[in-house]
């Protein structure tokens, strides 16, 4: 499994509750461009329209060797392939608990391109500060342990 794109800010901005896997519906030129690493999911999110999931605001650069690039929209919504039972459970959780769906990474699985997305809850500023201080104290502890081993 080769990772094509990651959303690095997802763990910082959200507390992740559960992860899911979905297939991405792409055109042939988009597949080639994505496999070359020309895909970004930084500002993207997953939406639900008419009981179907869509990856919105992701950016796939046009493939330079494709024949028809005139009408290509790099930020168009792309359909996600997920089982209906999963969509129903996600719909219930989103509306009842106020959770969101965020993409975490795009990767290849054999010859297919998959999206890993998560059911997440947004962090408040206070929570973000707490996670920063926890990360810094963990680093300091690891540094102390490492330096004490060599002395």
MARBA-17307 format. One record per residue (C-alpha): residue number from 1; x, y, z. Coordinates in Angstrom, 3 decimals. Layout:
% residues N
+------+----------+----------+----------+
! zake !        X !        Y !        Z !
+------+----------+----------+----------+
!  NUM !        X !        Y !        Z !
...
+------+----------+----------+----------+
//
This chain:
% residues 151
+------+----------+----------+----------+
! zake !        X !        Y !        Z !
+------+----------+----------+----------+
!    1 !    0.000 !    0.000 !    0.000 !
!    2 !    1.539 !    3.222 !   -1.188 !
!    3 !    0.271 !    6.397 !    0.453 !
!    4 !   -0.480 !    9.081 !   -2.139 !
!    5 !   -1.679 !   11.918 !    0.130 !
!    6 !   -2.243 !   12.544 !    3.835 !
!    7 !   -4.160 !   15.093 !    5.864 !
!    8 !   -1.589 !   16.037 !    8.505 !
!    9 !   -3.811 !   18.569 !   10.297 !
!   10 !   -6.591 !   16.025 !   10.902 !
!   11 !   -5.180 !   14.647 !   14.159 !
!   12 !   -4.492 !   18.154 !   15.435 !
!   13 !   -7.883 !   19.686 !   14.586 !
!   14 !  -10.103 !   16.674 !   15.353 !
!   15 !  -10.334 !   13.835 !   17.821 !
!   16 !  -10.797 !   10.736 !   15.693 !
!   17 !  -13.448 !    8.271 !   16.859 !
!   18 !  -13.642 !    5.623 !   14.120 !
!   19 !  -11.901 !    5.052 !   10.764 !
!   20 !  -13.487 !    3.834 !    7.525 !
!   21 !  -12.245 !    2.835 !    4.073 !
!   22 !  -13.899 !    3.809 !    0.798 !
!   23 !  -13.146 !    3.491 !   -2.879 !
!   24 !  -12.766 !    6.651 !   -4.961 !
!   25 !  -14.546 !    7.065 !   -8.303 !
!   26 !  -12.009 !    8.729 !  -10.615 !
!   27 !  -11.478 !    9.142 !  -14.331 !
!   28 !   -8.497 !    7.517 !  -16.029 !
!   29 !   -6.478 !   10.735 !  -16.208 !
!   30 !   -7.200 !   11.436 !  -12.539 !
!   31 !   -5.960 !    7.965 !  -11.581 !
!   32 !   -2.672 !    8.512 !  -13.405 !
!   33 !   -2.240 !   11.960 !  -11.895 !
!   34 !   -3.035 !   10.694 !   -8.379 !
!   35 !   -0.616 !    7.773 !   -8.707 !
!   36 !    2.073 !   10.288 !   -9.695 !
!   37 !    1.429 !   12.075 !   -6.388 !
!   38 !   -0.447 !   15.108 !   -7.724 !
!   39 !   -3.313 !   14.905 !   -5.235 !
!   40 !   -4.073 !   17.036 !   -2.169 !
!   41 !   -6.692 !   16.487 !    0.557 !
!   42 !   -5.590 !   19.256 !    2.934 !
!   43 !   -8.762 !   21.371 !    2.864 !
!   44 !  -11.150 !   18.597 !    1.824 !
!   45 !  -14.059 !   17.018 !    3.667 !
!   46 !  -16.630 !   14.266 !    3.161 !
!   47 !  -20.262 !   15.239 !    2.520 !
!   48 !  -23.479 !   13.243 !    2.279 !
!   49 !  -25.836 !   14.049 !   -0.613 !
!   50 !  -28.931 !   11.930 !   -1.303 !
!   51 !  -27.623 !    8.985 !    0.769 !
!   52 !  -24.260 !    8.935 !   -1.061 !
!   53 !  -20.838 !   10.054 !    0.163 !
!   54 !  -18.713 !   12.547 !   -1.756 !
!   55 !  -15.156 !   13.793 !   -1.271 !
!   56 !  -15.475 !   17.553 !   -1.618 !
!   57 !  -12.773 !   20.162 !   -2.212 !
!   58 !   -9.950 !   17.696 !   -2.888 !
!   59 !   -7.529 !   18.766 !   -5.585 !
!   60 !   -6.133 !   16.494 !   -8.295 !
!   61 !   -3.929 !   18.281 !  -10.813 !
!   62 !   -4.716 !   17.577 !  -14.473 !
!   63 !   -2.662 !   14.834 !  -16.072 !
!   64 !   -0.403 !   16.604 !  -18.604 !
!   65 !   -0.569 !   13.854 !  -21.233 !
!   66 !   -4.374 !   13.491 !  -21.243 !
!   67 !   -6.140 !   14.452 !  -24.471 !
!   68 !   -9.037 !   16.562 !  -23.166 !
!   69 !   -8.005 !   18.952 !  -20.375 !
!   70 !  -10.176 !   21.930 !  -21.408 !
!   71 !  -13.266 !   21.187 !  -19.281 !
!   72 !  -11.452 !   19.538 !  -16.379 !
!   73 !  -12.254 !   20.810 !  -12.867 !
!   74 !   -9.470 !   19.760 !  -10.437 !
!   75 !  -11.594 !   20.478 !   -7.329 !
!   76 !  -14.787 !   18.665 !   -8.322 !
!   77 !  -16.641 !   16.421 !   -5.885 !
!   78 !  -15.741 !   12.744 !   -6.210 !
!   79 !  -18.055 !    9.911 !   -5.253 !
!   80 !  -17.014 !    7.466 !   -2.529 !
!   81 !  -17.928 !    3.798 !   -2.701 !
!   82 !  -19.219 !    2.661 !    0.700 !
!   83 !  -21.807 !    0.044 !    1.724 !
!   84 !  -25.340 !    1.354 !    2.304 !
!   85 !  -25.396 !    0.026 !    5.862 !
!   86 !  -22.279 !    2.050 !    6.706 !
!   87 !  -23.827 !    5.181 !    5.180 !
!   88 !  -26.995 !    4.728 !    7.283 !
!   89 !  -25.004 !    4.360 !   10.500 !
!   90 !  -22.855 !    7.389 !    9.614 !
!   91 !  -25.956 !    9.481 !    8.881 !
!   92 !  -27.398 !    8.658 !   12.295 !
!   93 !  -24.191 !    9.486 !   14.152 !
!   94 !  -23.598 !   12.728 !   12.273 !
!   95 !  -27.084 !   14.107 !   12.886 !
!   96 !  -27.466 !   12.871 !   16.477 !
!   97 !  -24.033 !   13.658 !   17.904 !
!   98 !  -22.846 !   16.530 !   15.693 !
!   99 !  -19.809 !   14.680 !   14.318 !
!  100 !  -18.039 !   15.244 !   11.004 !
!  101 !  -16.371 !   13.094 !    8.359 !
!  102 !  -12.789 !   14.023 !    7.478 !
!  103 !  -10.404 !   12.369 !    4.997 !
!  104 !   -7.170 !   11.076 !    6.511 !
!  105 !   -5.209 !    9.620 !    3.601 !
!  106 !   -5.417 !    8.429 !    0.006 !
!  107 !   -3.561 !    5.244 !   -0.848 !
!  108 !   -3.378 !    2.415 !   -3.361 !
!  109 !   -4.568 !   -1.069 !   -2.539 !
!  110 !   -3.387 !   -3.388 !   -5.303 !
!  111 !   -4.520 !   -1.454 !   -8.378 !
!  112 !   -7.328 !    0.520 !   -6.717 !
!  113 !   -7.218 !    3.967 !   -5.124 !
!  114 !   -8.782 !    4.061 !   -1.656 !
!  115 !   -9.620 !    6.839 !    0.791 !
!  116 !   -9.355 !    6.429 !    4.536 !
!  117 !  -11.754 !    8.788 !    6.293 !
!  118 !  -12.778 !    9.138 !    9.901 !
!  119 !  -15.764 !    9.963 !   12.007 !
!  120 !  -14.412 !   12.777 !   14.148 !
!  121 !  -15.306 !   15.473 !   16.618 !
!  122 !  -13.782 !   18.941 !   16.313 !
!  123 !  -11.348 !   20.013 !   19.025 !
!  124 !  -11.671 !   23.295 !   20.854 !
!  125 !   -8.677 !   25.619 !   21.234 !
!  126 !   -8.165 !   24.442 !   24.818 !
!  127 !   -8.013 !   20.797 !   23.681 !
!  128 !   -5.436 !   21.684 !   21.025 !
!  129 !   -3.257 !   23.413 !   23.627 !
!  130 !   -3.513 !   20.378 !   25.899 !
!  131 !   -2.405 !   18.058 !   23.103 !
!  132 !    0.559 !   20.357 !   22.328 !
!  133 !    1.722 !   20.384 !   25.969 !
!  134 !    1.299 !   16.603 !   26.222 !
!  135 !    3.367 !   16.116 !   23.058 !
!  136 !    6.115 !   18.443 !   24.334 !
!  137 !    6.317 !   16.742 !   27.741 !
!  138 !    6.516 !   13.333 !   26.041 !
!  139 !    9.415 !   14.619 !   23.905 !
!  140 !   11.206 !   15.970 !   26.966 !
!  141 !   10.795 !   12.655 !   28.787 !
!  142 !   12.131 !   10.714 !   25.786 !
!  143 !   15.112 !   13.095 !   25.580 !
!  144 !   15.903 !   12.612 !   29.270 !
!  145 !   15.686 !    8.825 !   28.972 !
!  146 !   17.861 !    8.825 !   25.860 !
!  147 !   20.501 !   11.078 !   27.434 !
!  148 !   20.552 !    9.068 !   30.676 !
!  149 !   21.213 !    5.845 !   28.749 !
!  150 !   24.334 !    7.240 !   27.133 !
!  151 !   25.788 !    8.837 !   30.295 !
+------+----------+----------+----------+
//
